[in-house]
């Protein structure tokens, strides 16, 4: 046999793929034609009336194999003045011309990259040409359905209608829940009336609150905690903290916190985080992220640098050692020896209040002796990778439904742990 010519192997691959796809579409079309959806002369319309058979009507459906044509029985309800197509409901294409398989493919691409790029990926990798707007609508529709499902599951778990299965035996040693927030750029309509940090005092973003759960079973050879493989799950919302609090409580239940020896809540010093943690999950050991605490300590050192008699960096390093050991009283005493008045005194009081308020959450030496993580890097990385890398690109402005849909999809795709539940 001669060598591959006329464009080489890629051309042959593409030609064979196109032929196989066309064959698959033809087979699918034949299978769908076996059931026209005719269910008798009259059927229930869904609103308590009877809809009458009118005729068979054709519909083009885009699938992962290309476009197929389906003939379906069409019924009409005179009282509702609306059409009813049973076959569309059975195929999952009511109000849509995209199959479930293709919609899932679109959602995966649309959650990963901007919609125009997603359309290009689908064309290059699957040979299916779709417009950018159609990709956007389809991806957001899948995300909206996932969001609605998450909301319903959360309500069911909190109401006790669904009981999460306990972790497999033996259970992990520690379950961590880390929480953080990050701004998502929104359209003007979505931020109207909201105060912000811009020069005109108007908000340009809405806060996406992100939660991350993972487990830990052991330590490495140097005694440092190790996150369990495939144990991470994410959830997020743009809704107020009260709604996010429901998600937090439900996700903790889903992950079986009641069956795990140690439950740890990680976060920065934001009031809303600790108020929520105390109200909804009082059993958890609360830990302020060490690196946030060090940042606050650095700010305190800068505030006092003008009056510190020794080298300011030496002063900071000494206080950092105290912080790492959890000695908040020592930090307070070292900062208070300097005579400050007016605004400087107020700034010092405010800076120290952060440490005093969170002293019980900053017992880092004890937490480390217990083999615990003391940093919330997992959720901070999630803010950047799960939310930021898709929703905070240059020029992006989101609607609430659009952002929520894509955030939900990205949380699902980033999660390596899958929850299991059973009806109560």
C-alpha positions as CSV (number, residue, x, y, z in Angstrom):
1,X,0.0,0.0,0.0
2,X,1.2,3.5,-0.7
3,X,1.7,6.1,1.9
4,X,-1.0,8.4,3.2
5,X,-1.3,11.3,0.8
6,X,-3.5,14.3,0.1
7,X,-3.1,16.0,3.4
8,X,-1.9,13.1,5.4
9,X,-3.3,11.3,8.5
10,X,-5.2,14.3,9.9
11,X,-7.3,14.6,6.7
12,X,-8.1,10.9,6.8
13,X,-9.0,11.1,10.5
14,X,-11.3,14.0,9.9
15,X,-13.0,12.3,6.9
16,X,-13.6,9.1,8.8
17,X,-14.8,10.9,11.9
18,X,-17.3,12.9,9.7
19,X,-18.5,9.7,8.1
20,X,-18.9,7.9,11.4
21,X,-20.7,10.8,12.9
22,X,-23.1,11.1,9.9
23,X,-23.7,7.3,10.2
24,X,-24.4,7.7,13.9
25,X,-26.8,10.6,13.3
26,X,-28.7,8.4,10.8
27,X,-28.9,5.5,13.2
28,X,-30.1,7.9,16.0
29,X,-32.7,9.4,13.7
30,X,-34.0,5.9,12.9
31,X,-34.2,4.9,16.5
32,X,-36.1,8.1,17.4
33,X,-38.5,7.5,14.5
34,X,-39.7,4.3,16.1
35,X,-41.8,6.2,18.6
36,X,-43.7,9.2,17.2
37,X,-45.0,10.2,20.6
38,X,-48.7,9.5,19.7
39,X,-50.5,8.6,22.9
40,X,-54.1,8.4,21.6
41,X,-56.6,11.0,20.4
42,X,-56.5,12.9,23.7
43,X,-54.0,13.3,26.6
44,X,-53.7,15.3,29.8
45,X,-52.4,18.7,29.1
46,X,-50.7,19.0,32.5
47,X,-53.2,21.6,33.8
48,X,-56.2,19.3,34.4
49,X,-57.6,19.5,30.8
50,X,-57.6,17.3,27.8
51,X,-55.5,18.1,24.8
52,X,-56.5,16.8,21.4
53,X,-54.2,15.3,18.7
54,X,-53.7,17.7,15.8
55,X,-51.0,16.3,13.6
56,X,-47.4,15.1,13.4
57,X,-44.8,17.9,13.3
58,X,-41.1,17.9,12.5
59,X,-38.4,19.2,14.8
60,X,-34.6,19.5,14.2
61,X,-32.6,18.5,17.3
62,X,-28.9,19.2,17.6
63,X,-27.1,16.3,19.2
64,X,-23.5,15.2,19.8
65,X,-23.8,13.3,16.4
66,X,-25.0,16.4,14.5
67,X,-28.6,17.5,13.6
68,X,-31.3,14.9,13.5
69,X,-34.9,15.3,12.5
70,X,-37.8,13.9,14.5
71,X,-41.5,13.6,13.7
72,X,-43.6,14.0,16.9
73,X,-47.3,14.0,17.6
74,X,-48.6,17.4,18.4
75,X,-51.6,18.0,20.7
76,X,-53.5,21.2,21.5
77,X,-55.4,22.2,24.6
78,X,-58.2,24.6,23.7
79,X,-58.7,25.8,27.3
80,X,-55.0,26.5,27.9
81,X,-54.5,27.6,24.2
82,X,-51.2,25.8,24.3
83,X,-49.5,22.9,22.5
84,X,-48.4,19.7,24.1
85,X,-45.7,17.4,22.6
86,X,-45.2,14.3,24.8
87,X,-42.2,13.1,22.9
88,X,-40.3,16.4,23.5
89,X,-40.8,15.9,27.2
90,X,-39.6,12.3,27.0
91,X,-36.5,13.3,25.1
92,X,-35.8,16.3,27.4
93,X,-36.0,18.9,24.6
94,X,-39.1,20.8,25.7
95,X,-38.5,24.4,24.7
96,X,-35.1,23.5,23.3
97,X,-33.6,22.0,20.2
98,X,-30.4,20.8,21.9
99,X,-30.1,17.2,23.2
100,X,-29.1,16.5,26.8
101,X,-25.8,15.0,25.7
102,X,-24.9,18.1,23.7
103,X,-26.1,20.4,26.4
104,X,-23.8,18.7,28.9
105,X,-20.9,19.1,26.4
106,X,-21.7,22.8,26.0
107,X,-21.9,23.3,29.7
108,X,-18.5,21.7,30.3
109,X,-16.9,24.0,27.6
110,X,-18.9,27.1,28.6
111,X,-18.0,26.7,32.3
112,X,-14.3,26.3,31.4
113,X,-13.7,29.2,29.0
114,X,-15.5,32.3,27.6
115,X,-18.5,31.4,25.5
116,X,-16.9,32.4,22.1
117,X,-13.9,30.1,22.9
118,X,-16.3,27.4,24.0
119,X,-18.1,27.5,20.6
120,X,-14.7,27.2,18.9
121,X,-13.7,24.2,21.1
122,X,-16.9,22.4,20.4
123,X,-16.5,22.9,16.6
124,X,-12.8,21.9,16.7
125,X,-13.2,18.9,18.9
126,X,-16.7,17.6,18.1
127,X,-17.3,19.1,14.6
128,X,-20.5,20.8,15.8
129,X,-20.9,24.5,14.8
130,X,-22.9,26.6,17.3
131,X,-23.2,30.3,17.7
132,X,-21.7,32.0,20.7
133,X,-25.1,33.2,22.0
134,X,-26.5,29.7,21.7
135,X,-23.6,28.3,23.7
136,X,-24.2,30.9,26.4
137,X,-27.9,30.1,26.6
138,X,-27.4,26.4,26.7
139,X,-24.6,26.5,29.3
140,X,-26.5,28.8,31.6
141,X,-29.6,26.7,31.3
142,X,-27.7,23.6,32.5
143,X,-26.2,25.7,35.3
144,X,-29.6,27.1,36.3
145,X,-30.9,23.5,36.5
146,X,-27.9,22.5,38.6
147,X,-28.5,25.5,40.9
148,X,-32.2,24.7,41.3
149,X,-31.3,21.0,42.1
150,X,-28.7,22.2,44.7
151,X,-31.2,24.5,46.3
152,X,-33.8,21.7,46.5
153,X,-31.3,19.2,47.9
154,X,-30.2,21.7,50.5
155,X,-33.7,22.3,51.7
156,X,-34.3,18.5,51.8
157,X,-31.2,17.8,53.8
158,X,-31.9,20.6,56.3
159,X,-35.6,19.5,56.6
160,X,-34.5,15.9,57.2
161,X,-36.3,14.6,54.1
162,X,-32.9,13.3,52.8
163,X,-30.3,11.8,55.0
164,X,-26.7,11.9,53.9
165,X,-24.9,8.5,54.1
166,X,-22.1,8.4,56.6
167,X,-18.5,8.3,55.3
168,X,-17.2,4.9,54.5
169,X,-15.4,3.1,57.4
170,X,-13.0,3.9,58.8
171,X,-14.0,7.6,58.5
172,X,-11.4,10.3,57.9
173,X,-9.8,11.8,61.0
174,X,-10.6,15.5,60.3
175,X,-13.1,17.3,58.1
176,X,-12.3,20.9,57.2
177,X,-14.7,23.6,56.0
178,X,-13.0,26.7,54.6
179,X,-15.0,29.8,53.6
180,X,-14.0,33.0,51.8
181,X,-15.5,35.6,49.5
182,X,-14.5,37.2,46.2
183,X,-16.0,40.0,44.1
184,X,-17.6,39.2,40.7
185,X,-18.0,42.0,38.2
186,X,-21.7,42.6,37.5
187,X,-23.8,44.7,35.1
188,X,-24.9,48.1,36.4
189,X,-28.5,46.8,36.8
190,X,-27.2,44.1,39.2
191,X,-25.4,46.6,41.4
192,X,-27.9,49.5,41.4
193,X,-28.3,50.9,44.8
194,X,-25.3,49.1,46.3
195,X,-22.5,51.0,47.9
196,X,-19.0,50.3,46.7
197,X,-15.4,51.3,46.8
198,X,-15.3,53.1,43.5
199,X,-14.7,56.8,43.2
200,X,-18.5,57.4,42.7
201,X,-19.3,55.2,45.7
202,X,-21.2,52.7,43.6
203,X,-20.5,49.0,43.6
204,X,-19.1,47.3,40.5
205,X,-19.1,43.8,41.9
206,X,-21.2,41.4,44.0
207,X,-19.6,39.0,46.5
208,X,-19.5,35.4,45.6
209,X,-19.3,33.4,48.9
210,X,-17.3,30.2,48.4
211,X,-17.1,27.1,50.6
212,X,-14.6,24.3,50.3
213,X,-14.7,21.0,52.2
214,X,-11.9,18.4,52.4
215,X,-10.7,15.7,54.7
216,X,-7.5,14.7,56.3
217,X,-6.5,11.3,57.5
218,X,-2.8,11.5,58.2
219,X,0.5,13.4,58.2
220,X,3.5,13.4,56.0
221,X,7.0,12.2,57.0
222,X,7.7,15.7,58.5
223,X,4.5,15.7,60.6
224,X,2.6,18.1,58.4
225,X,-1.1,17.5,57.6
226,X,-2.0,16.0,54.2
227,X,-5.3,16.6,52.4
228,X,-7.0,13.3,51.4
229,X,-7.0,12.6,47.7
230,X,-10.4,13.2,45.9
231,X,-11.9,14.7,49.1
232,X,-12.5,18.2,48.0
233,X,-15.9,19.7,47.2
234,X,-16.9,23.3,46.5
235,X,-20.1,25.3,46.7
236,X,-20.9,29.0,46.2
237,X,-23.6,31.5,45.8
238,X,-24.1,35.2,45.2
239,X,-27.0,35.2,47.6
240,X,-26.9,36.9,51.1
241,X,-25.1,35.2,54.0
242,X,-28.3,33.7,55.3
243,X,-28.7,31.6,52.2
244,X,-25.1,30.8,52.1
245,X,-25.4,29.7,55.7
246,X,-28.0,27.1,54.7
247,X,-25.6,25.8,52.0
248,X,-22.8,25.6,54.6
249,X,-24.9,23.6,57.1
250,X,-26.3,21.3,54.4
251,X,-22.9,20.6,52.9
252,X,-21.4,19.8,56.3
253,X,-24.2,17.3,56.8
254,X,-23.7,15.9,53.3
255,X,-20.0,15.4,54.1
256,X,-20.9,13.6,57.3
257,X,-19.4,16.0,59.9
258,X,-21.4,14.3,62.6
259,X,-19.5,11.0,62.1
260,X,-16.0,12.5,61.9
261,X,-13.9,12.9,65.0
262,X,-12.7,16.4,64.4
263,X,-14.5,19.2,62.5
264,X,-12.5,22.3,61.7
265,X,-13.8,25.7,60.3
266,X,-11.2,27.8,58.6
267,X,-11.6,31.4,57.5
268,X,-10.1,34.9,57.6
269,X,-11.2,37.4,60.3
270,X,-14.4,38.6,58.6
271,X,-17.2,39.0,61.1
272,X,-19.8,37.3,58.9
273,X,-17.8,34.1,58.6
274,X,-17.4,33.6,62.4
275,X,-21.0,34.7,63.2
276,X,-22.2,32.1,60.7
277,X,-19.9,29.4,62.0
278,X,-20.9,29.9,65.6
279,X,-24.6,30.0,64.8
280,X,-24.8,27.1,62.4
281,X,-21.9,24.8,63.3
282,X,-20.9,25.5,66.9
283,X,-19.3,22.1,67.3
284,X,-16.5,23.1,64.9
285,X,-13.0,24.1,66.0
286,X,-12.6,27.6,64.5
287,X,-9.2,28.6,63.1
288,X,-8.3,32.0,61.6
289,X,-6.0,31.5,58.5
290,X,-2.5,32.0,59.8
291,X,-1.4,34.0,56.7
292,X,-4.2,36.5,57.1
293,X,-3.2,36.9,60.7
294,X,0.4,37.6,59.7
295,X,-0.8,40.2,57.2
296,X,-2.7,42.0,60.0
297,X,0.4,41.7,62.2
298,X,2.5,43.3,59.4
299,X,0.1,46.2,59.2
300,X,0.3,46.7,62.9
301,X,4.1,46.7,62.7
302,X,3.9,49.3,59.9
303,X,1.6,51.4,62.0
304,X,4.0,51.5,64.9
305,X,7.3,51.7,62.8
306,X,7.7,55.4,63.4
307,X,7.8,55.0,67.2
308,X,9.5,51.6,67.6
309,X,12.9,52.1,69.2
310,X,14.4,48.9,67.9
311,X,14.6,47.7,64.3
312,X,11.0,47.5,63.1
313,X,11.6,44.3,61.3
314,X,13.1,42.7,64.4
315,X,10.0,43.9,66.3
316,X,7.8,42.3,63.7
317,X,9.7,39.0,63.7
318,X,9.5,38.8,67.5
319,X,5.7,39.4,67.3
320,X,5.4,36.8,64.5
321,X,7.0,34.2,66.7
322,X,4.5,35.1,69.4
323,X,1.6,34.8,66.9
324,X,2.8,31.4,65.7
325,X,2.8,30.2,69.2
326,X,-0.7,31.7,69.8
327,X,0.5,34.2,72.5
328,X,-1.9,37.1,71.6
329,X,-1.4,38.7,75.0
330,X,2.3,39.2,74.3
331,X,1.5,40.9,71.0
332,X,-1.0,43.2,72.7
333,X,1.5,44.1,75.5
334,X,4.3,44.8,73.1
335,X,2.1,47.1,71.0
336,X,0.6,49.0,74.0
337,X,3.9,50.1,75.6
338,X,4.2,52.9,73.1
339,X,2.4,56.2,74.0
340,X,0.0,57.0,71.2
341,X,-2.8,59.6,71.1
342,X,-5.4,60.7,68.6
343,X,-5.9,58.9,65.3
344,X,-2.8,56.7,65.8
345,X,-4.1,55.4,69.1
346,X,-7.5,54.6,67.5
347,X,-5.8,52.8,64.6
348,X,-3.7,50.7,67.1
349,X,-6.9,49.8,69.1
350,X,-8.6,48.7,65.9
351,X,-5.6,46.7,64.8
352,X,-5.3,44.9,68.1
353,X,-9.1,44.2,68.3
354,X,-8.6,41.9,65.4
355,X,-6.2,39.7,67.4
356,X,-8.1,40.0,70.7
357,X,-11.4,39.1,69.1
358,X,-9.9,36.0,67.4
359,X,-7.4,34.9,70.1
360,X,-9.1,31.6,70.6
361,X,-9.0,31.0,66.9
362,X,-5.2,31.8,66.8
363,X,-3.8,29.0,69.0
364,X,-1.6,27.9,66.2
365,X,1.0,26.0,68.2
366,X,-1.8,23.9,69.8
367,X,-3.5,23.4,66.4
368,X,-0.3,22.2,64.9
369,X,0.4,19.8,67.8
370,X,-3.0,18.3,67.0
371,X,-1.9,17.8,63.3
372,X,-4.3,20.4,61.9
373,X,-4.1,22.7,58.9
374,X,-3.9,26.3,60.0
375,X,-4.2,27.9,56.6
376,X,-7.2,28.4,54.3
377,X,-5.2,28.2,51.1
378,X,-7.6,25.7,49.5
379,X,-10.6,28.0,49.5
380,X,-8.4,31.0,48.6
381,X,-7.1,29.1,45.6
382,X,-10.7,28.2,44.8
383,X,-11.6,31.9,44.7
384,X,-9.0,32.4,42.1
385,X,-9.3,29.2,40.1
386,X,-13.0,28.2,40.5
387,X,-14.4,31.8,40.2
388,X,-11.8,34.3,39.2
389,X,-10.3,32.5,36.2
390,X,-13.7,32.3,34.5
391,X,-15.8,35.1,35.8
392,X,-13.3,37.9,36.4
393,X,-11.6,38.1,33.0
394,X,-11.1,41.5,31.4
395,X,-14.2,43.3,30.3
396,X,-16.7,40.7,31.8
397,X,-19.9,41.9,33.3
398,X,-22.4,39.3,34.6
399,X,-26.1,39.1,35.3
400,X,-27.0,37.4,38.5
401,X,-28.6,34.3,36.8
402,X,-25.7,34.0,34.4
403,X,-23.0,34.3,37.0
404,X,-24.8,31.9,39.4
405,X,-25.2,29.3,36.7
406,X,-21.5,29.3,35.7
407,X,-20.3,29.4,39.3
408,X,-22.5,26.3,40.1
409,X,-21.1,24.5,37.1
410,X,-17.5,25.4,38.0
411,X,-18.0,24.3,41.6
412,X,-19.3,20.9,40.4
413,X,-16.5,20.5,37.9
414,X,-13.8,21.4,40.5
415,X,-15.2,19.0,43.1
416,X,-13.4,15.7,43.3
417,X,-15.7,14.3,46.1
418,X,-19.2,13.2,45.3
419,X,-21.9,13.1,48.1
420,X,-24.3,10.2,48.6
421,X,-27.7,10.6,50.2
422,X,-30.8,8.4,50.9
423,X,-34.4,9.3,51.5
424,X,-35.4,9.6,55.1
